[in-house]
Amino acid sequence: MNKINNLNTSTATSTATSIVTLSAESLSRIDAYWRATNYLSVGQIYLFDNPLLKRPLALTDVKRMLLGHWGTTPGQNFIYVHLNRVIKKYDLDMIYVSGPGHGGPAVVSNTYLEGSYSEIYPDISRDEAGLRKLFVQFSFPGGIPSHASPECPGSIHEGGELGYSLSHAFGAVFDNPDLVVACVVGDGEAETGPLATAWHANKFLNPVSDGAVLPILHLNGYKIANPTLLARISREELEQLFRGYGWTPYFVEGHEPGLMHEAMAATLDIAVEQIRKIQQDARTHGNLERPRWPMIILISPKGWTGPKIVDDRKVEDTFRSHQVPLHPATHPGHLGLLEEWLQSYRPAELFDAHGRLKPELAELAPAGERRMGANPHANGGMLLRDLNMPDFRDYAQQVPTPGGIGIGDTRVLGPFLRDVAKLNSAQRNFRVFGPDETISNGLGALFEATKRQWNAVTVPDDEFLAPAGRVLDSMLSEHQCEGWLEGYLLTGRHGLFNCYEAFIHIVDSMFNQHAKWLQVTSHLPWRRKIASLNYLLASHVWRQDHNGFTHQDPGFIDVVVNKKAEVVRVYLPPDANCLLSVMDHCLRSRHYVNVVIAGKHPAPQWLTMDAAVKHCAAGIGIWSWAGNEPGASGDDAGPDVVMACCGDVPTLETLAAVSILREHLPDLKIRVVNVVDLMKLQPQTEHPHGLSDPDFDALFTVSKPVIFAFHGYPWLIHRLTYRRTNHDHIHVRGYKEEGTITTPFDMTVLNDLDRYHLVMDAIDRLPQTGESGIGLKHKLRDKLIEHKQYINTHGQDMPEIRNWHWGGTKLTA
C-alpha cells in the first residue's frame, strides 16, 4: 500500500516559508517545554508515585488502572507550546479548543505548567507533591476524566464525542472581534458529519465584528484501530479539498523535533499575520469580500516521541499508540520500557529538585489572562451581561373571551424577539440560530430589525442576507446551529435555537453533551454560570399534517427529561400569551436547557396576559372557567373527572371535549387542569419544579379518573407520575406513531387524541353516565366515521371542526 504522507524522514516541510524564525536558544527552550508537557502527560496516564523518577521505577509506582489516550497528546502538546509563543509575540487573545478532547493529558499538562491549573486547584501545587497529585488524579476514582473536561481550566469543549469542535470555535468568535480560537481538529474527528460540514462556517464570519478561528487539522494518520481517510489521500487532493472549502491550507509535516519546531513557528507566524491583515483590510479599509482564512495541516506521527516498538510490534505512527501502549502489570518487560520512555524527556533538565519547572522554561508561557487556561472567554459566565429585555406584556394577544382565534403563537412571539435583538444590538450578545426555518417557524418579524449573517455571494432575489446580522439560519444544518449556539453561550452570550420539532433529534447527542457540561460545571465553584440553551420547537408534531409521517415526532422531550433535573426544563405553553411569558423567563434564566414547544398556525387563545403570567408562574393550574365543578364542600365536593392537557393542540382538543361533555352530560362535575411546565408532574424530590404529593393530589384528586391529553408520547406522563397516589386512574392520550399527510384534526384522530376519543375515554371511566353516556358514545363513533368520509371527499376537516370555538359550535346531527 502506498503511504502518501511519509513521516519516516529526517526532515520537516512547511508550505509557509523557508525563513528561519527561531533562534537556537528559542528552539532549545521550546523543545524543552514540549518535553516537559510530554513528560507530564505520560506521568498522568501511568504514575501513582515517584513523579520525578528520583529512584528507579517500581511496579508500585504505576497505577493499577491505566486509562487515557496517548496518541493525540504529543501533537497537541506541540501545538500548545507554539501557540504560547505567538500569543506572547502578537499579544493575542486566544483560547484553545481540543477537538480530539480525549487528549486530556495535553490540556491538563499545559495549564499546569502555565500556572492556571494550580491557581484554581491550590492543592495541585507547582512542586513535587503537586506533581504526584496531578498524576494520581488523572482517570482515577475521585479524580478527573481523561478528556478536556469542564474541570480543566481553559476548556469550553470536552471532546468526549467527536465532531463539534469547529462549530464551537466559530460560535465562540461571533461578536468577539479580538478573540482567536485555535481549534485542533483530529483527523478521526474530521470524518464525522458535523465536523465535515463545519468547514463551511467561514462563509458566515464577519471579519469586521467577529473574531477568527485558526483550524489546525492534526493529521496523525490513525483512529483507534484504523487509518484515517484524510491521511490516505494524496497531498494534492487534500489541499484541493480545503481550498474548495474556502481555506488557505498550510502544511507542517515531519517527525524530527528541531525541524518541526522551526516549521511550525514559521507557519504560525504567517497564519497570525494573515488573520490580522484580513481583519485590518475589513475594519480599516472596508474590504468586505469574503477572505480565505488560513488553516494549518499538521502531519506528525501518532504517538510521537512514545515507544516505537513494543513486543515486536510497531507502536509509534500506528493505531497502537492511540490509547495506552504499555501495560507493566501484565507485561513485566513493559516496566523498563516505561522508565526508558519517561527518561527520554530528560526530566532532570526540566524540573528543579523541588519539582518546579525551571524559570527559563516557565517564562515561555504567557502571563495573566493571556494564558489560555486563564482566558475569561473560556469561563464565559465571567463575561456574561444581562440582556436588555422589552416588557413581554406589551406584545400581548388580546383575549376578550377564551377561545378566540389568534394569528399563531410564534407569530406573536416574533415581534418580541425582534425587539430583544434590537435592544441588544449595541452590546452584540444575542443571536437567533436555526436551520433555514426562522420564517417558516413564524419568526419572520426578526427581519424587521436585523439580517441573516452571510458572507458568501448574494444575488438580487435573495432576502435579508448581509455580512452582519443577529440571525444565523442560512445553513441547513442542525448540527452547525447547535454548535454555534453552544460556543456562543459558553463564551458569555445569549441565544435561541428555533427548529422543527421532528428534526431537533438530529442534535440529540449534542444536547446530551451540553447538558452534561452544565451539570458538571454547576458543581465547580470557579466556573461561572452561563446563559441557558433555549430551544423553540415549532412546526410541531400535530401541525405537520402537510409534510407527513417523516415530520411527525415529539420524542425530543423524552431525550431531554433523561438528563439531571437540575439542568433541564420543558415548557408547553397553550397559547401566545403563555408563550411570551415563558420565553421571557427562559431568556433571563441561567445554566439550564429550556425546551419550549409552540405552534405557528392560527389557534385559539385562552388566557389574558395577566392570567397567563400567573398560570406560567405556577406552571400548572385549574382552569375554573372551563370546568363546572361546584365550589361546595362536603361529601360531594370535587370533580367526577379531571380533564388534563399539556400542549397547544391537546389543550384545544380537551376543551372541545369538555364542551361536548358539558352539553350532553350536564350533571357531570368536570375539572380542567392545564400544564405549562412539564416538570411540575414529577415529585419535588425528583425535580426542583415538582409538586409535592399534597399539591398534586389537590389538582388531580386521589381517586377520580384523569383523562390526560399530552403533546408527546403518552408513556412519558406515566413515567413522570408513577409514584403519585392517583396514578392508576390516570389515562393518557398522546402521539403513538400514527401519522401521514392528512388534515390537522385527522392527525389527532389517528392518535386517539381528538375530542371525540377523549369524551369516550371519560365515559368509559364514569359508569354513572349510564344510558346517556352510552348514547353519546354511539353518536361520537358515528362522528368519527363521518369525519373520515368528509376529509376523503373534501380534503379538509368538517365545518364544525374548522369553525369550532369555545362556548359556540355544537355537535351536528
Secondary structure, DSSP 8 states (H G I E B T S, - for coil): ---SS---SS-EEESS--S--S-HHHHHHHHHHHHHHHHHHHHHHHBSS-TT--S---GGGB-SS-----TTHHHHHHHHHHHHHHHHHHT-EEEEEESSTT-HHHHHHHHHHHTHHHHH-TTS-SSHHHHHHHHHHBTSTTSB-SSS-TTSTT-S---SSSS-HHHHHHHHHTT-TTEEEEEEEETTGGGSHHHHHHGGGGGS--TTTS-EEEEEEEE-SB-SSSB-GGGGS-HHHHHHHHHHHT-EEEEEEES-HHHHHHHHHHHHHHHHHHHHHHHHHHHTT---S----EEEEEE--TTTTS-SEETTEE-TTSGGGSS----TTT-THHHHHHHHHHHTT-HHHHB-TTS-B-HHHHTTS--GGGSTTT-GGGGGGGT--------GGGG----SSTTEE-S-HHHHHHHHHHHHHHHTTTTT-EEEE-SS-TTTTT-GGGGGT--EE--S---TT--SEESS-SEE--S--HHHHHHHHHHHHHTT-EEEEEEETGGGGGGHHHHHHHHHHHHHHTT-TTS---B-EEEEEES-GGG-TTT-GGG---THHHHHHTS-TTTEEEE--SSHHHHHHHHHHHHH-BS-EEEEE---S--EE---HHHHHHHHHHSEEE-TTT-------STT-S-SEEEEEESHHHHHHHHHHHHHHHHH-TT--EEEEEESBGGGGSBTTT-TT-B-HHHHHHHH-SSS-EEEEESS-HHHHHHHHTTSTTGGGEEEE---S---S--HHHHHHHTT-SHHHHHHHHHHT-GGGHHHHHHHHHHHHHHHHHHHHHHHHHSS--HHHHT--TTS-----
